Amino acid sequence: MYILDVETLKKCTDIDWVTAMYQRLLDENKGNGYLLSVDGTPHCIAYWDAARDAELTGKAELICIRSLPKNWHKGYGSQMMDKVLKDIKEAGYSEVVLWVFRENNRARVFYEANGFVLTDFSKQAFDTEEGERDGV
């Protein structure tokens, strides 16, 4: 069972669409992106910026951290998270937020292990909920 419907999932995982989206962000100098390679092969991507929602002004937002399933539970996601949180702190932020699908229990466990806590906020972007981490 998927969290997103098949058509949305297909669009969001289409390599050409994803490549174009991140290329646009890089071209516009928007945000901070990282790519972790394993044995010379791209494996994990992370992106963060200032929080996009007006009510979260002054906080950083972890926009994405994605890892290839074949390398889950090997510590690569944690390495990427450490890098992102260090850079967020060095950029002067003391709080970081992220949005996660309500049903994405695997991601929730990962984020909670990295100090994020579920808040009472939610929004209608594919029915996500916010997690927040104080003291980056």
N, CA, C and O atoms as a GROMACS GRO file, in nm:
protein
  544
    1MET      N    1   0.084  -0.118   0.000
    1MET     CA    2   0.000   0.000   0.000
    1MET      C    3   0.089   0.125   0.000
    1MET      O    4   0.188   0.133   0.073
    2TYR      N    5   0.052   0.221  -0.082
    2TYR     CA    6   0.128   0.346  -0.093
    2TYR      C    7   0.057   0.457  -0.016
    2TYR      O    8  -0.064   0.455   0.001
    3ILE      N    9   0.136   0.554   0.030
    3ILE     CA   10   0.081   0.670   0.098
    3ILE      C   11   0.017   0.763  -0.004
    3ILE      O   12  -0.090   0.818   0.021
    4LEU      N   13   0.082   0.781  -0.118
    4LEU     CA   14   0.030   0.866  -0.225
    4LEU      C   15  -0.039   0.779  -0.329
    4LEU      O   16  -0.012   0.659  -0.341
    5ASP      N   17  -0.129   0.840  -0.404
    5ASP     CA   18  -0.192   0.766  -0.513
    5ASP      C   19  -0.085   0.738  -0.619
    5ASP      O   20   0.017   0.806  -0.626
    6VAL      N   21  -0.110   0.637  -0.702
    6VAL     CA   22  -0.011   0.590  -0.798
    6VAL      C   23   0.035   0.700  -0.893
    6VAL      O   24   0.154   0.709  -0.922
    7GLU      N   25  -0.056   0.783  -0.943
    7GLU     CA   26  -0.018   0.889  -1.037
    7GLU      C   27   0.073   0.993  -0.972
    7GLU      O   28   0.172   1.035  -1.032
    8THR      N   29   0.040   1.034  -0.851
    8THR     CA   30   0.124   1.132  -0.780
    8THR      C   31   0.260   1.072  -0.750
    8THR      O   32   0.363   1.137  -0.767
    9LEU      N   33   0.261   0.948  -0.704
    9LEU     CA   34   0.386   0.879  -0.675
    9LEU      C   35   0.472   0.869  -0.800
    9LEU      O   36   0.593   0.890  -0.795
   10LYS      N   37   0.410   0.836  -0.912
   10LYS     CA   38   0.483   0.824  -1.038
   10LYS      C   39   0.548   0.958  -1.075
   10LYS      O   40   0.664   0.961  -1.115
   11LYS      N   41   0.473   1.067  -1.062
   11LYS     CA   42   0.527   1.199  -1.094
   11LYS      C   43   0.642   1.236  -1.001
   11LYS      O   44   0.747   1.282  -1.046
   12CYS      N   45   0.622   1.215  -0.872
   12CYS     CA   46   0.722   1.257  -0.773
   12CYS      C   47   0.848   1.172  -0.775
   12CYS      O   48   0.950   1.212  -0.718
   13THR      N   49   0.845   1.056  -0.839
   13THR     CA   50   0.963   0.972  -0.848
   13THR      C   51   1.019   0.964  -0.989
   13THR      O   52   1.114   0.890  -1.014
   14ASP      N   53   0.961   1.039  -1.081
   14ASP     CA   54   1.012   1.043  -1.218
   14ASP      C   55   1.147   1.114  -1.218
   14ASP      O   56   1.155   1.231  -1.182
   15ILE      N   57   1.252   1.045  -1.260
   15ILE     CA   58   1.386   1.099  -1.251
   15ILE      C   59   1.403   1.229  -1.329
   15ILE      O   60   1.475   1.318  -1.285
   16ASP      N   61   1.337   1.241  -1.443
   16ASP     CA   62   1.349   1.365  -1.522
   16ASP      C   63   1.282   1.481  -1.450
   16ASP      O   64   1.336   1.592  -1.448
   17TRP      N   65   1.164   1.458  -1.392
   17TRP     CA   66   1.092   1.562  -1.319
   17TRP      C   67   1.172   1.606  -1.196
   17TRP      O   68   1.186   1.725  -1.170
   18VAL      N   69   1.223   1.507  -1.121
   18VAL     CA   70   1.300   1.537  -1.000
   18VAL      C   71   1.429   1.611  -1.035
   18VAL      O   72   1.465   1.709  -0.970
   19THR      N   73   1.499   1.564  -1.138
   19THR     CA   74   1.623   1.629  -1.181
   19THR      C   75   1.596   1.774  -1.220
   19THR      O   76   1.671   1.864  -1.180
   20ALA      N   77   1.491   1.798  -1.297
   20ALA     CA   78   1.457   1.934  -1.339
   20ALA      C   79   1.422   2.023  -1.220
   20ALA      O   80   1.461   2.140  -1.215
   21MET      N   81   1.350   1.968  -1.123
   21MET     CA   82   1.312   2.046  -1.005
   21MET      C   83   1.436   2.090  -0.927
   21MET      O   84   1.450   2.207  -0.893
   22TYR      N   85   1.527   1.995  -0.899
   22TYR     CA   86   1.647   2.031  -0.824
   22TYR      C   87   1.741   2.119  -0.906
   22TYR      O   88   1.808   2.206  -0.849
   23GLN      N   89   1.746   2.100  -1.035
   23GLN     CA   90   1.828   2.186  -1.119
   23GLN      C   91   1.776   2.330  -1.115
   23GLN      O   92   1.854   2.424  -1.110
   24ARG      N   93   1.643   2.345  -1.116
   24ARG     CA   94   1.582   2.478  -1.108
   24ARG      C   95   1.619   2.543  -0.974
   24ARG      O   96   1.656   2.661  -0.971
   25LEU      N   97   1.610   2.469  -0.864
   25LEU     CA   98   1.645   2.522  -0.734
   25LEU      C   99   1.791   2.565  -0.730
   25LEU      O  100   1.824   2.671  -0.676
   26LEU      N  101   1.879   2.484  -0.786
   26LEU     CA  102   2.021   2.519  -0.790
   26LEU      C  103   2.046   2.641  -0.877
   26LEU      O  104   2.123   2.730  -0.840
   27ASP      N  105   1.980   2.646  -0.993
   27ASP     CA  106   1.995   2.761  -1.084
   27ASP      C  107   1.949   2.890  -1.019
   27ASP      O  108   2.008   2.996  -1.043
   28GLU      N  109   1.845   2.883  -0.937
   28GLU     CA  110   1.791   3.000  -0.868
   28GLU      C  111   1.865   3.028  -0.736
   28GLU      O  112   1.830   3.120  -0.664
   29ASN      N  113   1.967   2.948  -0.706
   29ASN     CA  114   2.042   2.959  -0.582
   29ASN      C  115   1.949   2.954  -0.461
   29ASN      O  116   1.964   3.031  -0.366
   30LYS      N  117   1.854   2.864  -0.466
   30LYS     CA  118   1.752   2.851  -0.363
   30LYS      C  119   1.782   2.731  -0.274
   30LYS      O  120   1.788   2.618  -0.322
   31GLY      N  121   1.800   2.756  -0.148
   31GLY     CA  122   1.818   2.648  -0.053
   31GLY      C  123   1.959   2.592  -0.053
   31GLY      O  124   2.052   2.646  -0.113
   32ASN      N  125   1.971   2.482   0.017
   32ASN     CA  126   2.099   2.416   0.039
   32ASN      C  127   2.081   2.268   0.014
   32ASN      O  128   2.010   2.200   0.087
   33GLY      N  129   2.146   2.217  -0.090
   33GLY     CA  130   2.130   2.078  -0.126
   33GLY      C  131   2.258   1.999  -0.110
   33GLY      O  132   2.368   2.052  -0.127
   34TYR      N  133   2.242   1.872  -0.076
   34TYR     CA  134   2.355   1.784  -0.054
   34TYR      C  135   2.327   1.650  -0.120
   34TYR      O  136   2.212   1.604  -0.124
   35LEU      N  137   2.431   1.588  -0.172
   35LEU     CA  138   2.421   1.457  -0.232
   35LEU      C  139   2.529   1.370  -0.172
   35LEU      O  140   2.647   1.405  -0.175
   36LEU      N  141   2.489   1.257  -0.117
   36LEU     CA  142   2.583   1.161  -0.060
   36LEU      C  143   2.600   1.048  -0.159
   36LEU      O  144   2.502   0.987  -0.203
   37SER      N  145   2.724   1.020  -0.195
   37SER     CA  146   2.752   0.909  -0.286
   37SER      C  147   2.810   0.792  -0.208
   37SER      O  148   2.886   0.811  -0.112
   38VAL      N  149   2.775   0.672  -0.249
   38VAL     CA  150   2.827   0.550  -0.190
   38VAL      C  151   2.895   0.474  -0.303
   38VAL      O  152   2.831   0.439  -0.402
   39ASP      N  153   3.023   0.448  -0.288
   39ASP     CA  154   3.101   0.379  -0.392
   39ASP      C  155   3.085   0.447  -0.527
   39ASP      O  156   3.074   0.380  -0.630
   40GLY      N  157   3.085   0.582  -0.527
   40GLY     CA  158   3.077   0.658  -0.650
   40GLY      C  159   2.939   0.669  -0.711
   40GLY      O  160   2.923   0.727  -0.819
   41THR      N  161   2.838   0.615  -0.644
   41THR     CA  162   2.702   0.619  -0.695
   41THR      C  163   2.615   0.707  -0.605
   41THR      O  164   2.615   0.688  -0.484
   42PRO      N  165   2.541   0.804  -0.662
   42PRO     CA  166   2.451   0.885  -0.579
   42PRO      C  167   2.356   0.796  -0.501
   42PRO      O  168   2.297   0.703  -0.554
   43HIS      N  169   2.343   0.827  -0.374
   43HIS     CA  170   2.263   0.743  -0.286
   43HIS      C  171   2.158   0.819  -0.207
   43HIS      O  172   2.043   0.775  -0.196
   44CYS      N  173   2.195   0.934  -0.152
   44CYS     CA  174   2.107   1.004  -0.058
   44CYS      C  175   2.111   1.154  -0.091
   44CYS      O  176   2.217   1.209  -0.119
   45ILE      N  177   1.995   1.217  -0.086
   45ILE     CA  178   1.986   1.361  -0.112
   45ILE      C  179   1.918   1.427   0.007
   45ILE      O  180   1.828   1.370   0.070
   46ALA      N  181   1.962   1.547   0.037
   46ALA     CA  182   1.897   1.627   0.142
   46ALA      C  183   1.890   1.771   0.093
   46ALA      O  184   1.978   1.818   0.021
   47TYR      N  185   1.786   1.840   0.134
   47TYR     CA  186   1.767   1.980   0.095
   47TYR      C  187   1.704   2.054   0.212
   47TYR      O  188   1.610   2.004   0.274
   48TRP      N  189   1.755   2.174   0.242
   48TRP     CA  190   1.696   2.257   0.347
   48TRP      C  191   1.703   2.403   0.305
   48TRP      O  192   1.781   2.441   0.217
   49ASP      N  193   1.620   2.483   0.371
   49ASP     CA  194   1.617   2.627   0.346
   49ASP      C  195   1.546   2.692   0.464
   49ASP      O  196   1.510   2.624   0.560
   50ALA      N  197   1.527   2.822   0.457
   50ALA     CA  198   1.442   2.891   0.555
   50ALA      C  199   1.301   2.833   0.540
   50ALA      O  200   1.260   2.798   0.430
   51ALA      N  201   1.229   2.823   0.650
   51ALA     CA  202   1.094   2.767   0.646
   51ALA      C  203   1.008   2.844   0.548
   51ALA      O  204   1.012   2.966   0.542
   52ARG      N  205   0.929   2.770   0.470
   52ARG     CA  206   0.849   2.829   0.363
   52ARG      C  207   0.716   2.887   0.412
   52ARG      O  208   0.660   2.974   0.346
   53ASP      N  209   0.666   2.841   0.525
   53ASP     CA  210   0.537   2.887   0.575
   53ASP      C  211   0.554   3.011   0.662
   53ASP      O  212   0.642   3.016   0.748
   54ALA      N  213   0.471   3.112   0.639
   54ALA     CA  214   0.483   3.240   0.709
   54ALA      C  215   0.482   3.225   0.861
   54ALA      O  216   0.554   3.296   0.931
   55GLU      N  217   0.400   3.134   0.912
   55GLU     CA  218   0.393   3.117   1.057
   55GLU      C  219   0.517   3.051   1.116
   55GLU      O  220   0.529   3.040   1.238
   56LEU      N  221   0.609   3.008   1.031
   56LEU     CA  222   0.733   2.945   1.078
   56LEU      C  223   0.856   3.032   1.051
   56LEU      O  224   0.969   2.983   1.054
   57THR      N  225   0.833   3.160   1.024
   57THR     CA  226   0.943   3.253   0.996
   57THR      C  227   1.046   3.246   1.108
   57THR      O  228   1.012   3.241   1.226
   58GLY      N  229   1.172   3.246   1.069
   58GLY     CA  230   1.281   3.242   1.166
   58GLY      C  231   1.331   3.101   1.193
   58GLY      O  232   1.429   3.083   1.266
   59LYS      N  233   1.265   3.001   1.136
   59LYS     CA  234   1.307   2.862   1.153
   59LYS      C  235   1.360   2.809   1.020
   59LYS      O  236   1.324   2.857   0.913
   60ALA      N  237   1.446   2.711   1.030
   60ALA     CA  238   1.491   2.640   0.910
   60ALA      C  239   1.392   2.528   0.882
   60ALA      O  240   1.319   2.484   0.971
   61GLU      N  241   1.389   2.482   0.757
   61GLU     CA  242   1.302   2.371   0.721
   61GLU      C  243   1.382   2.265   0.647
   61GLU      O  244   1.447   2.293   0.546
   62LEU      N  245   1.378   2.143   0.698
   62LEU     CA  246   1.434   2.030   0.627
   62LEU      C  247   1.331   1.991   0.522
   62LEU      O  248   1.227   1.933   0.554
   63ILE      N  249   1.360   2.023   0.398
   63ILE     CA  250   1.264   2.004   0.290
   63ILE      C  251   1.259   1.858   0.248
   63ILE      O  252   1.152   1.805   0.222
   64CYS      N  253   1.374   1.795   0.240
   64CYS     CA  254   1.374   1.652   0.210
   64CYS      C  255   1.503   1.588   0.256
   64CYS      O  256   1.607   1.652   0.263
   65ILE      N  257   1.493   1.463   0.287
   65ILE     CA  258   1.607   1.375   0.302
   65ILE      C  259   1.558   1.241   0.249
   65ILE      O  260   1.469   1.179   0.306
   66ARG      N  261   1.618   1.198   0.140
   66ARG     CA  262   1.574   1.076   0.072
   66ARG      C  263   1.694   0.985   0.054
   66ARG      O  264   1.804   1.029   0.023
   67SER      N  265   1.670   0.857   0.074
   67SER     CA  266   1.776   0.759   0.066
   67SER      C  267   1.726   0.638  -0.012
   67SER      O  268   1.608   0.604  -0.006
   68LEU      N  269   1.815   0.573  -0.084
   68LEU     CA  270   1.776   0.453  -0.158
   68LEU      C  271   1.750   0.337  -0.062
   68LEU      O  272   1.832   0.311   0.026
   69PRO      N  273   1.638   0.269  -0.078
   69PRO     CA  274   1.601   0.161   0.015
   69PRO      C  275   1.706   0.053   0.033
   69PRO      O  276   1.718  -0.003   0.142
   70LYS      N  277   1.783   0.022  -0.070
   70LYS     CA  278   1.880  -0.087  -0.057
   70LYS      C  279   1.990  -0.056   0.044
   70LYS      O  280   2.061  -0.146   0.089
   71ASN      N  281   2.004   0.070   0.080
   71ASN     CA  282   2.107   0.108   0.178
   71ASN      C  283   2.049   0.162   0.309
   71ASN      O  284   2.121   0.223   0.388
   72TRP      N  285   1.920   0.140   0.333
   72TRP     CA  286   1.862   0.180   0.461
   72TRP      C  287   1.929   0.102   0.574
   72TRP      O  288   1.977  -0.009   0.555
   73HIS      N  289   1.932   0.163   0.690
   73HIS     CA  290   1.984   0.102   0.814
   73HIS      C  291   2.134   0.075   0.807
   73HIS      O  292   2.184  -0.016   0.873
   74LYS      N  293   2.204   0.154   0.727
   74LYS     CA  294   2.350   0.144   0.721
   74LYS      C  295   2.418   0.271   0.772
   74LYS      O  296   2.540   0.281   0.768
   75GLY      N  297   2.338   0.368   0.819
   75GLY     CA  298   2.394   0.490   0.876
   75GLY      C  299   2.411   0.606   0.780
   75GLY      O  300   2.453   0.714   0.823
   76TYR      N  301   2.379   0.588   0.652
   76TYR     CA  302   2.398   0.696   0.556
   76TYR      C  303   2.300   0.811   0.580
   76TYR      O  304   2.339   0.927   0.570
   77GLY      N  305   2.176   0.779   0.611
   77GLY     CA  306   2.078   0.884   0.641
   77GLY      C  307   2.119   0.964   0.762
   77GLY      O  308   2.103   1.086   0.764
   78SER      N  309   2.172   0.897   0.864
   78SER     CA  310   2.217   0.967   0.984
   78SER      C  311   2.337   1.056   0.954
   78SER      O  312   2.347   1.166   1.009
   79GLN      N  313   2.427   1.011   0.867
   79GLN     CA  314   2.539   1.096   0.826
   79GLN      C  315   2.488   1.223   0.758
   79GLN      O  316   2.536   1.333   0.785
   80MET      N  317   2.391   1.204   0.670
   80MET     CA  318   2.335   1.319   0.599
   80MET      C  319   2.263   1.412   0.696
   80MET      O  320   2.278   1.534   0.687
   81MET      N  321   2.187   1.356   0.788
   81MET     CA  322   2.116   1.438   0.887
   81MET      C  323   2.215   1.518   0.971
   81MET      O  324   2.193   1.636   0.996
   82ASP      N  325   2.324   1.455   1.014
   82ASP     CA  326   2.425   1.526   1.092
   82ASP      C  327   2.481   1.645   1.015
   82ASP      O  328   2.498   1.754   1.071
   83LYS      N  329   2.510   1.625   0.887
   83LYS     CA  330   2.562   1.732   0.802
   83LYS      C  331   2.462   1.847   0.791
   83LYS      O  332   2.498   1.964   0.807
   84VAL      N  333   2.337   1.813   0.764
   84VAL     CA  334   2.233   1.914   0.747
   84VAL      C  335   2.213   1.993   0.877
   84VAL      O  336   2.209   2.116   0.874
   85LEU      N  337   2.200   1.924   0.989
   85LEU     CA  338   2.177   1.993   1.117
   85LEU      C  339   2.295   2.081   1.155
   85LEU      O  340   2.276   2.190   1.209
   86LYS      N  341   2.417   2.035   1.126
   86LYS     CA  342   2.537   2.117   1.152
   86LYS      C  343   2.531   2.245   1.069
   86LYS      O  344   2.556   2.354   1.120
   87ASP      N  345   2.499   2.232   0.941
   87ASP     CA  346   2.494   2.350   0.854
   87ASP      C  347   2.381   2.444   0.893
   87ASP      O  348   2.397   2.566   0.885
   88ILE      N  349   2.268   2.390   0.934
   88ILE     CA  350   2.156   2.475   0.979
   88ILE      C  351   2.199   2.556   1.102
   88ILE      O  352   2.172   2.676   1.111
   89LYS      N  353   2.265   2.490   1.195
   89LYS     CA  354   2.312   2.560   1.316
   89LYS      C  355   2.414   2.667   1.279
   89LYS      O  356   2.408   2.779   1.330
   90GLU      N  357   2.508   2.634   1.189
   90GLU     CA  358   2.609   2.731   1.147
   90GLU      C  359   2.548   2.849   1.072
   90GLU      O  360   2.606   2.957   1.069
   91ALA      N  361   2.431   2.828   1.012
   91ALA     CA  362   2.361   2.937   0.943
   91ALA      C  363   2.286   3.028   1.040
   91ALA      O  364   2.228   3.128   0.998
   92GLY      N  365   2.288   2.993   1.170
   92GLY     CA  366   2.227   3.079   1.271
   92GLY      C  367   2.087   3.041   1.315
   92GLY      O  368   2.024   3.115   1.390
   93TYR      N  369   2.038   2.928   1.271
   93TYR     CA  370   1.904   2.884   1.312
   93TYR      C  371   1.914   2.804   1.442
   93TYR      O  372   2.008   2.727   1.462
   94SER      N  373   1.816   2.823   1.529
   94SER     CA  374   1.811   2.744   1.652
   94SER      C  375   1.698   2.642   1.649
   94SER      O  376   1.688   2.558   1.739
   95GLU      N  377   1.612   2.650   1.546
   95GLU     CA  378   1.502   2.554   1.532
   95GLU      C  379   1.490   2.511   1.386
   95GLU      O  380   1.515   2.589   1.294
   96VAL      N  381   1.453   2.386   1.368
   96VAL     CA  382   1.430   2.334   1.234
   96VAL      C  383   1.300   2.254   1.235
   96VAL      O  384   1.270   2.182   1.331
   97VAL      N  385   1.224   2.267   1.129
   97VAL     CA  386   1.098   2.195   1.115
   97VAL      C  387   1.103   2.109   0.989
   97VAL      O  388   1.187   2.130   0.902
   98LEU      N  389   1.014   2.015   0.982
   98LEU     CA  390   0.997   1.934   0.862
   98LEU      C  391   0.852   1.888   0.857
   98LEU      O  392   0.780   1.891   0.957
   99TRP      N  393   0.812   1.844   0.739
   99TRP     CA  394   0.678   1.790   0.720
   99TRP      C  395   0.694   1.644   0.683
   99TRP      O  396   0.780   1.608   0.603
  100VAL      N  397   0.610   1.559   0.740
  100VAL     CA  398   0.618   1.415   0.713
  100VAL      C  399   0.478   1.359   0.698
  100VAL      O  400   0.384   1.404   0.765
  101PHE      N  401   0.463   1.262   0.611
  101PHE     CA  402   0.333   1.199   0.594
  101PHE      C  403   0.290   1.131   0.724
  101PHE      O  404   0.370   1.063   0.789
  102ARG      N  405   0.168   1.149   0.759
  102ARG     CA  406   0.111   1.090   0.880
  102ARG      C  407   0.137   0.939   0.887
  102ARG      O  408   0.167   0.886   0.994
  103GLU      N  409   0.126   0.871   0.773
  103GLU     CA  410   0.139   0.726   0.769
  103GLU      C  411   0.283   0.678   0.753
  103GLU      O  412   0.306   0.557   0.752
  104ASN      N  413   0.379   0.766   0.741
  104ASN     CA  414   0.517   0.727   0.716
  104ASN      C  415   0.588   0.697   0.848
  104ASN      O  416   0.672   0.774   0.895
  105ASN      N  417   0.554   0.584   0.905
  105ASN     CA  418   0.609   0.547   1.036
  105ASN      C  419   0.760   0.528   1.034
  105ASN      O  420   0.828   0.562   1.131
  106ARG      N  421   0.813   0.473   0.926
  106ARG     CA  422   0.957   0.452   0.917
  106ARG      C  423   1.031   0.585   0.925
  106ARG      O  424   1.130   0.597   0.997
  107ALA      N  425   0.983   0.685   0.852
  107ALA     CA  426   1.046   0.817   0.856
  107ALA      C  427   1.029   0.881   0.993
  107ALA      O  428   1.121   0.944   1.044
  108ARG      N  429   0.913   0.865   1.053
  108ARG     CA  430   0.889   0.923   1.185
  108ARG      C  431   0.989   0.869   1.288
  108ARG      O  432   1.042   0.945   1.369
  109VAL      N  433   1.014   0.740   1.284
  109VAL     CA  434   1.110   0.679   1.376
  109VAL      C  435   1.249   0.740   1.353
  109VAL      O  436   1.319   0.773   1.449
  110PHE      N  437   1.288   0.755   1.226
  110PHE     CA  438   1.417   0.815   1.193
  110PHE      C  439   1.426   0.958   1.246
  110PHE      O  440   1.524   0.994   1.311
  111TYR      N  441   1.324   1.040   1.219
  111TYR     CA  442   1.328   1.180   1.262
  111TYR      C  443   1.326   1.190   1.414
  111TYR      O  444   1.398   1.273   1.471
  112GLU      N  445   1.247   1.109   1.481
  112GLU     CA  446   1.244   1.112   1.628
  112GLU      C  447   1.379   1.072   1.686
  112GLU      O  448   1.422   1.127   1.787
  113ALA      N  449   1.446   0.976   1.623
  113ALA     CA  450   1.580   0.936   1.668
  113ALA      C  451   1.680   1.049   1.651
  113ALA      O  452   1.786   1.049   1.714
  114ASN      N  453   1.647   1.145   1.567
  114ASN     CA  454   1.734   1.261   1.543
  114ASN      C  455   1.683   1.386   1.614
  114ASN      O  456   1.722   1.497   1.578
  115GLY      N  457   1.597   1.369   1.714
  115GLY     CA  458   1.557   1.480   1.800
  115GLY      C  459   1.432   1.555   1.761
  115GLY      O  460   1.395   1.651   1.829
  116PHE      N  461   1.365   1.515   1.653
  116PHE     CA  462   1.241   1.581   1.613
  116PHE      C  463   1.125   1.528   1.696
  116PHE      O  464   1.124   1.411   1.736
  117VAL      N  465   1.027   1.614   1.721
  117VAL     CA  466   0.906   1.573   1.792
  117VAL      C  467   0.784   1.617   1.712
  117VAL      O  468   0.786   1.721   1.646
  118LEU      N  469   0.680   1.538   1.719
  118LEU     CA  470   0.556   1.569   1.651
  118LEU      C  471   0.490   1.689   1.718
  118LEU      O  472   0.487   1.699   1.840
  119THR      N  473   0.438   1.779   1.637
  119THR     CA  474   0.365   1.894   1.691
  119THR      C  475   0.217   1.879   1.658
  119THR      O  476   0.176   1.777   1.602
  120ASP      N  477   0.138   1.978   1.692
  120ASP     CA  478  -0.005   1.976   1.662
  120ASP      C  479  -0.038   2.034   1.526
  120ASP      O  480  -0.156   2.044   1.491
  121PHE      N  481   0.062   2.072   1.448
  121PHE     CA  482   0.038   2.135   1.319
  121PHE      C  483   0.023   2.030   1.209
  121PHE      O  484   0.090   1.927   1.210
  122SER      N  485  -0.064   2.058   1.116
  122SER     CA  486  -0.074   1.976   0.996
  122SER      C  487  -0.117   2.067   0.882
  122SER      O  488  -0.168   2.177   0.906
  123LYS      N  489  -0.096   2.021   0.760
  123LYS     CA  490  -0.140   2.099   0.645
  123LYS      C  491  -0.183   2.005   0.534
  123LYS      O  492  -0.156   1.885   0.538
  124GLN      N  493  -0.248   2.060   0.437
  124GLN     CA  494  -0.312   1.981   0.333
  124GLN      C  495  -0.223   1.943   0.216
  124GLN      O  496  -0.274   1.894   0.115
  125ALA      N  497  -0.095   1.962   0.225
  125ALA     CA  498  -0.005   1.921   0.118
  125ALA      C  499   0.012   1.769   0.125
  125ALA      O  500   0.105   1.720   0.189
  126PHE      N  501  -0.075   1.698   0.062
  126PHE     CA  502  -0.077   1.552   0.066
  126PHE      C  503  -0.100   1.499   0.207
  126PHE      O  504  -0.062   1.387   0.237
  127ASP      N  505  -0.164   1.580   0.294
  127ASP     CA  506  -0.199   1.539   0.430
  127ASP      C  507  -0.074   1.507   0.514
  127ASP      O  508  -0.059   1.395   0.562
  128THR      N  509   0.012   1.606   0.530
  128THR     CA  510   0.135   1.588   0.608
  128THR      C  511   0.120   1.651   0.746
  128THR      O  512   0.032   1.733   0.770
  129GLU      N  513   0.208   1.611   0.836
  129GLU     CA  514   0.213   1.669   0.969
  129GLU      C  515   0.354   1.720   0.994
  129GLU      O  516   0.450   1.673   0.934
  130GLU      N  517   0.364   1.817   1.085
  130GLU     CA  518   0.492   1.880   1.110
  130GLU      C  519   0.564   1.814   1.226
  130GLU      O  520   0.502   1.773   1.324
  131GLY      N  521   0.695   1.803   1.213
  131GLY     CA  522   0.782   1.765   1.323
  131GLY      C  523   0.875   1.883   1.346
  131GLY      O  524   0.906   1.957   1.253
  132GLU      N  525   0.919   1.902   1.469
  132GLU     CA  526   1.001   2.018   1.499
  132GLU      C  527   1.116   1.974   1.589
  132GLU      O  528   1.103   1.881   1.669
  133ARG      N  529   1.229   2.042   1.573
  133ARG     CA  530   1.346   2.014   1.655
  133ARG      C  531   1.399   2.146   1.706
  133ARG      O  532   1.437   2.233   1.627
  134ASP      N  533   1.402   2.163   1.837
  134ASP     CA  534   1.460   2.282   1.898
  134ASP      C  535   1.607   2.255   1.926
  134ASP      O  536   1.651   2.141   1.936
  135GLY      N  537   1.682   2.363   1.940
  135GLY     CA  538   1.823   2.351   1.980
  135GLY      C  539   1.905   2.274   1.880
  135GLY      O  540   1.966   2.172   1.914
  136VAL      N  541   1.908   2.320   1.756
  136VAL     CA  542   1.979   2.251   1.649
  136VAL      C  543   2.122   2.224   1.690
  136VAL      O  544   2.199   2.167   1.613
   0.00000   0.00000   0.00000
